[in-house]
Amino acid sequence: MDNFMNLRLAVLIDAENVPRGSIKEVLEEIAIYGTPTIKRIYGDWTNPYVAGWKNKLVENAITPIQQYSYTQGKNSSDSAMIIDAMDILYTNKTDGFVIVSSDSDFTRLAVRLREAGQRVIGIGERKTPSAFIAACDKFTYIEAIRKQHNISATNGTDTASDDSYTEHFEHKKHIIPNGIVPDDIIELIANSISDIADDNGLAFLGELGNLLLKKQPDFDHRNYGYKTLTAMIKSIDRFEMEFRQTADPNIKHVFVRDKENHQ
């Protein structure tokens, strides 16, 4: 996460693919990584379908961008977001972009922005296609944000994305009880420790967290019911942790070892 701190961010939101009931918490999540110097949301604001967004935009100082739906069934907001993103890119006033959507149409945009040296953070629902997730430096599920803030699946939502929220949240691929870390994630952590461990088999937790995100952009300890990565790894018997005091009495560096691979 250290690689994302204090970025100047352009936040682009797809109103047709994001639940409005979580927007405040989404913006709080974005603040972890930097300052949102631009906050824009795209949709056909003449359509009563998205009328519920009005108060949310005022409360969170988000600028609505009008994009008429010229063809029924087509999301014209995608094109407007992509054009704006490229215009913003060439002003050289940002360090990164946050694309808030569950739409795979933004995959190529994310790739292009990263090619230009921008950090790209994606935020969307669990239904988001893997191609878009992989195109981002980091991807966070809205469900994880909701869970952290104890927001119910039906709180203040009325977009197409919200109507199917519960269906996607309960999809069998994503049902993971709190405190249960799947075997494939344990192996991902073990392999990543092996990649960066010193001669004593120890890997610095901060470096490990960054490597996990590079390998799997949607990796997030909150997906498994843990508030911190430290708590998550500490709960897994396979790993042991070592805490080292720094010159600052309030700061300790955390190192992790895979007991199975370092006897």
C-alpha positions, 0 to 999 in steps of 0.5 A: 500500500505504501506505493499508493500513498499521497497520490493526486487522484482523478476519481471517475464514477460510473453511476449506472454500475455502482450502488449509491448507498456506499459512495461516502464509504467508497470516497473514504476508501479512496482517501487512504491512497491520496487526495481526489483532486477530481471527482466526476460521475457519469450518467444520463441525469434526465433519467429518473433511474439515477435520480437518487444520486442527487443528494449524494453528489451534493454531500460529497462534492462530486461533479455530475457529467451529463451523457445522454443515452442515444441508443437504448440498452447501450451505456454511453457513459462509458465513452464519456468517462474514457474521453475525460480520462484521456483529457485528464491524463494529458494535463499531467495534473494527476498521479493516478486514477480511481475507476469506480465501476463493475464494467469490463469496458474500462479494461483497456482504459486501465491498461492505457493509463498504467502504460502512461505511468499512472496508478490505477485503482479499481473499485467495483462489485464482486461481479466485476470481470477478472480482466478489468481487475487484472488491469488495475494496480489494486482492486477493492470490492464494494462488498468489502467496504460495505462489510467494514462499515456494517452497511446492509446490502439494501441500504440506500440503493436503487440502481441496476447494480443494486438490484442484483447486489444480493445475487452477486454477493451470495454467488457461490464463488464468493461465499467465504465465512469470516475468518476462513482463508482459502487454501489458494490464498494461503499458497499465494501468501506462502509463494510470495514469502518465498519470493522475497524472504531473506536467508532466515526465511523472513519477509517484511510484511510491508513488502509482502503486502505490496507483492500480493497486490501485484500478483492479485490486484483484488487481494484484500484481507477484508474479503476474509473478515480481517481488519488487517493483513497482520491479523489475517496472517497471524491466524494461519498456523502455517506462518509465524511472525516476528516483531522488531522494535524500531528507533521509534518506540511506537513503531515495530516492523513485522516479518513473516516466515513460512514454517513449512518451507523453512525448517 
